[in-house]
Amino acid sequence: MTGWRIAAAAAAIALLGGRADAQTPPPSDTLLHLSTTGTVQVSPDQLVADLVAQSTSPSAAAAQRRVNALIADGMKMAQGIAGVDVRAIGYSVAPGDDKRTSWVAQQTLELRGADGPSLLDLAGRLQEHGLAAAALDWQLSPALRRRAHDDATIAALKEMQARAASAAAALGLHIDHLQDVRLDGPVYQPRPMMAMARAASPAPAPQATAAPEDVTANVSADLVLRP
């Protein structure tokens, strides 16, 4: 190996060694690993209702026409209600039996809105029009869940600060600095909606009560303690 290559290798080894030393606490330091969870309780801000249009017919086309008409009428009714978001989801057509003597078509109309009474009234009218209420529940909107997760993160950090101070005091040490902090992100998966039995005849308008929901955040960190 030539002289300049030996010098370069030595420099690289020294650099790596310096980085390793910078990341490793001195022998007199104590590394404390902590994980905490913060939880806040939040009232949901939007009601979500799923109403299903379904039709059975000897032909797939006839079943689809009936479902398409129900969904189109439902969309028109929903679009006339201020503050209610509506979308058609989950279209499917399948044989009703092994011999394919009948076909079943269905699609779901999803309603979302903050005005519970208006949305529940609309859901009742859609039931009278021929759609079946399949699921109904209050949920947190993504924006509210994100704000709640931020609050839960702050609560977790405060809990970590208190636990770290208590642990350091018990060991006769003090917190010098935080070496690494890891925060999780908000989870947008909604809680399962309440399933509803499909009535053979028009049913009374559905009801739904908003219940507080827990939002949690997890925090972990490495803290350097010194005498």
Contacts in CASP RR format, 6 or more apart in sequence:
PFRMAT RR
TARGET T0000
AUTHOR 0000-0000-0000
METHOD contacts of the structure
MODEL  1
MTGWRIAAAAAAIALLGGRADAQTPPPSDTLLHLSTTGTVQVSPDQLVAD
LVAQSTSPSAAAAQRRVNALIADGMKMAQGIAGVDVRAIGYSVAPGDDKR
TSWVAQQTLELRGADGPSLLDLAGRLQEHGLAAAALDWQLSPALRRRAHD
DATIAALKEMQARAASAAAALGLHIDHLQDVRLDGPVYQPRPMMAMARAA
SPAPAPQATAAPEDVTANVSADLVLRP
1 9 0 8 1.000
25 31 0 8 1.000
25 179 0 8 1.000
25 224 0 8 1.000
28 226 0 8 1.000
28 227 0 8 1.000
29 176 0 8 1.000
29 224 0 8 1.000
29 225 0 8 1.000
29 226 0 8 1.000
30 171 0 8 1.000
30 173 0 8 1.000
30 224 0 8 1.000
30 225 0 8 1.000
30 226 0 8 1.000
31 179 0 8 1.000
31 222 0 8 1.000
31 223 0 8 1.000
31 224 0 8 1.000
31 225 0 8 1.000
32 164 0 8 1.000
32 167 0 8 1.000
32 168 0 8 1.000
32 222 0 8 1.000
32 223 0 8 1.000
32 224 0 8 1.000
32 225 0 8 1.000
33 220 0 8 1.000
33 221 0 8 1.000
33 222 0 8 1.000
34 160 0 8 1.000
34 163 0 8 1.000
34 164 0 8 1.000
34 167 0 8 1.000
34 220 0 8 1.000
34 221 0 8 1.000
34 222 0 8 1.000
34 223 0 8 1.000
35 218 0 8 1.000
35 219 0 8 1.000
35 220 0 8 1.000
36 156 0 8 1.000
36 157 0 8 1.000
36 159 0 8 1.000
36 160 0 8 1.000
36 163 0 8 1.000
36 218 0 8 1.000
36 219 0 8 1.000
36 220 0 8 1.000
37 156 0 8 1.000
37 159 0 8 1.000
37 216 0 8 1.000
37 217 0 8 1.000
37 218 0 8 1.000
37 219 0 8 1.000
38 152 0 8 1.000
38 153 0 8 1.000
38 155 0 8 1.000
38 156 0 8 1.000
38 159 0 8 1.000
38 216 0 8 1.000
38 217 0 8 1.000
38 218 0 8 1.000
38 219 0 8 1.000
39 152 0 8 1.000
39 155 0 8 1.000
39 214 0 8 1.000
39 215 0 8 1.000
39 216 0 8 1.000
39 217 0 8 1.000
40 148 0 8 1.000
40 151 0 8 1.000
40 152 0 8 1.000
40 155 0 8 1.000
40 214 0 8 1.000
40 215 0 8 1.000
41 212 0 8 1.000
41 213 0 8 1.000
41 214 0 8 1.000
41 215 0 8 1.000
42 140 0 8 1.000
42 144 0 8 1.000
42 145 0 8 1.000
42 148 0 8 1.000
42 212 0 8 1.000
42 213 0 8 1.000
42 215 0 8 1.000
43 210 0 8 1.000
43 212 0 8 1.000
43 213 0 8 1.000
44 138 0 8 1.000
44 139 0 8 1.000
44 140 0 8 1.000
44 144 0 8 1.000
44 210 0 8 1.000
44 211 0 8 1.000
44 212 0 8 1.000
44 213 0 8 1.000
45 114 0 8 1.000
45 140 0 8 1.000
45 141 0 8 1.000
45 144 0 8 1.000
46 112 0 8 1.000
46 113 0 8 1.000
46 114 0 8 1.000
46 138 0 8 1.000
46 139 0 8 1.000
46 140 0 8 1.000
46 141 0 8 1.000
47 111 0 8 1.000
47 112 0 8 1.000
47 113 0 8 1.000
47 114 0 8 1.000
47 116 0 8 1.000
47 119 0 8 1.000
47 120 0 8 1.000
47 136 0 8 1.000
47 137 0 8 1.000
47 138 0 8 1.000
47 139 0 8 1.000
47 208 0 8 1.000
47 210 0 8 1.000
48 110 0 8 1.000
48 111 0 8 1.000
48 112 0 8 1.000
48 113 0 8 1.000
48 135 0 8 1.000
48 136 0 8 1.000
48 137 0 8 1.000
48 138 0 8 1.000
48 139 0 8 1.000
48 190 0 8 1.000
48 193 0 8 1.000
49 110 0 8 1.000
49 111 0 8 1.000
49 119 0 8 1.000
49 120 0 8 1.000
49 123 0 8 1.000
49 133 0 8 1.000
49 135 0 8 1.000
49 136 0 8 1.000
49 206 0 8 1.000
49 208 0 8 1.000
50 108 0 8 1.000
50 109 0 8 1.000
50 110 0 8 1.000
50 111 0 8 1.000
50 133 0 8 1.000
50 134 0 8 1.000
50 135 0 8 1.000
50 136 0 8 1.000
50 193 0 8 1.000
51 108 0 8 1.000
51 109 0 8 1.000
51 111 0 8 1.000
51 123 0 8 1.000
51 126 0 8 1.000
51 127 0 8 1.000
51 131 0 8 1.000
51 132 0 8 1.000
51 133 0 8 1.000
51 134 0 8 1.000
52 106 0 8 1.000
52 107 0 8 1.000
52 108 0 8 1.000
52 109 0 8 1.000
52 131 0 8 1.000
52 132 0 8 1.000
52 134 0 8 1.000
52 198 0 8 1.000
53 66 0 8 1.000
53 67 0 8 1.000
53 70 0 8 1.000
53 71 0 8 1.000
53 106 0 8 1.000
53 107 0 8 1.000
53 108 0 8 1.000
53 109 0 8 1.000
53 130 0 8 1.000
53 131 0 8 1.000
54 67 0 8 1.000
54 104 0 8 1.000
54 105 0 8 1.000
54 106 0 8 1.000
54 132 0 8 1.000
55 62 0 8 1.000
55 63 0 8 1.000
55 64 0 8 1.000
55 66 0 8 1.000
55 67 0 8 1.000
55 70 0 8 1.000
55 104 0 8 1.000
55 105 0 8 1.000
55 106 0 8 1.000
56 63 0 8 1.000
56 96 0 8 1.000
56 102 0 8 1.000
56 103 0 8 1.000
56 104 0 8 1.000
57 63 0 8 1.000
57 66 0 8 1.000
57 102 0 8 1.000
57 103 0 8 1.000
57 105 0 8 1.000
58 101 0 8 1.000
58 102 0 8 1.000
58 103 0 8 1.000
59 103 0 8 1.000
60 93 0 8 1.000
60 103 0 8 1.000
60 105 0 8 1.000
62 103 0 8 1.000
63 93 0 8 1.000
63 103 0 8 1.000
63 104 0 8 1.000
63 105 0 8 1.000
64 93 0 8 1.000
64 105 0 8 1.000
66 105 0 8 1.000
67 91 0 8 1.000
67 105 0 8 1.000
67 106 0 8 1.000
67 107 0 8 1.000
70 129 0 8 1.000
70 130 0 8 1.000
70 131 0 8 1.000
71 88 0 8 1.000
71 107 0 8 1.000
71 109 0 8 1.000
73 129 0 8 1.000
74 86 0 8 1.000
74 109 0 8 1.000
74 126 0 8 1.000
74 129 0 8 1.000
74 131 0 8 1.000
75 86 0 8 1.000
75 88 0 8 1.000
75 109 0 8 1.000
77 122 0 8 1.000
77 125 0 8 1.000
77 126 0 8 1.000
77 129 0 8 1.000
78 84 0 8 1.000
78 86 0 8 1.000
78 109 0 8 1.000
78 111 0 8 1.000
78 122 0 8 1.000
78 126 0 8 1.000
79 86 0 8 1.000
81 118 0 8 1.000
81 119 0 8 1.000
81 122 0 8 1.000
82 115 0 8 1.000
82 118 0 8 1.000
83 113 0 8 1.000
83 114 0 8 1.000
83 115 0 8 1.000
83 118 0 8 1.000
84 111 0 8 1.000
84 112 0 8 1.000
84 113 0 8 1.000
84 115 0 8 1.000
84 118 0 8 1.000
84 119 0 8 1.000
84 122 0 8 1.000
85 111 0 8 1.000
85 112 0 8 1.000
85 113 0 8 1.000
86 109 0 8 1.000
86 110 0 8 1.000
86 111 0 8 1.000
86 112 0 8 1.000
87 109 0 8 1.000
87 110 0 8 1.000
88 107 0 8 1.000
88 108 0 8 1.000
88 109 0 8 1.000
88 110 0 8 1.000
89 107 0 8 1.000
89 108 0 8 1.000
89 109 0 8 1.000
89 110 0 8 1.000
90 107 0 8 1.000
90 108 0 8 1.000
91 105 0 8 1.000
91 106 0 8 1.000
91 107 0 8 1.000
92 105 0 8 1.000
92 106 0 8 1.000
92 107 0 8 1.000
93 103 0 8 1.000
93 104 0 8 1.000
93 105 0 8 1.000
94 103 0 8 1.000
94 104 0 8 1.000
95 102 0 8 1.000
95 103 0 8 1.000
95 104 0 8 1.000
96 102 0 8 1.000
96 103 0 8 1.000
96 104 0 8 1.000
108 134 0 8 1.000
109 126 0 8 1.000
109 131 0 8 1.000
111 119 0 8 1.000
111 122 0 8 1.000
111 123 0 8 1.000
112 119 0 8 1.000
113 119 0 8 1.000
116 208 0 8 1.000
120 205 0 8 1.000
120 206 0 8 1.000
120 207 0 8 1.000
120 208 0 8 1.000
121 205 0 8 1.000
123 133 0 8 1.000
123 136 0 8 1.000
123 205 0 8 1.000
123 206 0 8 1.000
124 133 0 8 1.000
124 203 0 8 1.000
124 204 0 8 1.000
124 205 0 8 1.000
124 206 0 8 1.000
125 205 0 8 1.000
127 133 0 8 1.000
127 199 0 8 1.000
127 202 0 8 1.000
127 203 0 8 1.000
127 205 0 8 1.000
127 206 0 8 1.000
128 202 0 8 1.000
130 202 0 8 1.000
132 198 0 8 1.000
132 199 0 8 1.000
133 196 0 8 1.000
133 198 0 8 1.000
133 203 0 8 1.000
133 206 0 8 1.000
134 195 0 8 1.000
134 196 0 8 1.000
134 198 0 8 1.000
135 193 0 8 1.000
135 194 0 8 1.000
135 195 0 8 1.000
135 196 0 8 1.000
136 193 0 8 1.000
136 194 0 8 1.000
136 196 0 8 1.000
136 206 0 8 1.000
136 208 0 8 1.000
137 191 0 8 1.000
137 192 0 8 1.000
137 193 0 8 1.000
137 194 0 8 1.000
137 208 0 8 1.000
138 208 0 8 1.000
138 209 0 8 1.000
138 210 0 8 1.000
138 211 0 8 1.000
139 190 0 8 1.000
139 191 0 8 1.000
139 193 0 8 1.000
140 148 0 8 1.000
140 190 0 8 1.000
140 213 0 8 1.000
140 215 0 8 1.000
142 188 0 8 1.000
145 186 0 8 1.000
145 188 0 8 1.000
145 215 0 8 1.000
146 186 0 8 1.000
148 215 0 8 1.000
149 185 0 8 1.000
149 186 0 8 1.000
149 215 0 8 1.000
149 217 0 8 1.000
151 215 0 8 1.000
152 215 0 8 1.000
152 216 0 8 1.000
152 217 0 8 1.000
153 183 0 8 1.000
153 217 0 8 1.000
153 219 0 8 1.000
155 217 0 8 1.000
156 217 0 8 1.000
156 218 0 8 1.000
156 219 0 8 1.000
157 219 0 8 1.000
160 219 0 8 1.000
160 221 0 8 1.000
164 175 0 8 1.000
164 223 0 8 1.000
165 175 0 8 1.000
167 225 0 8 1.000
168 174 0 8 1.000
168 175 0 8 1.000
168 223 0 8 1.000
168 225 0 8 1.000
171 225 0 8 1.000
172 227 0 8 1.000
173 225 0 8 1.000
173 226 0 8 1.000
173 227 0 8 1.000
174 225 0 8 1.000
174 226 0 8 1.000
174 227 0 8 1.000
175 223 0 8 1.000
175 224 0 8 1.000
175 225 0 8 1.000
176 224 0 8 1.000
176 225 0 8 1.000
176 226 0 8 1.000
177 223 0 8 1.000
177 224 0 8 1.000
178 221 0 8 1.000
178 222 0 8 1.000
178 223 0 8 1.000
178 224 0 8 1.000
179 221 0 8 1.000
179 222 0 8 1.000
179 223 0 8 1.000
179 224 0 8 1.000
180 221 0 8 1.000
180 222 0 8 1.000
181 219 0 8 1.000
181 220 0 8 1.000
181 221 0 8 1.000
182 219 0 8 1.000
182 220 0 8 1.000
182 221 0 8 1.000
183 217 0 8 1.000
183 218 0 8 1.000
183 219 0 8 1.000
184 217 0 8 1.000
184 218 0 8 1.000
184 219 0 8 1.000
185 217 0 8 1.000
186 215 0 8 1.000
186 217 0 8 1.000
191 213 0 8 1.000
194 208 0 8 1.000
196 206 0 8 1.000
END
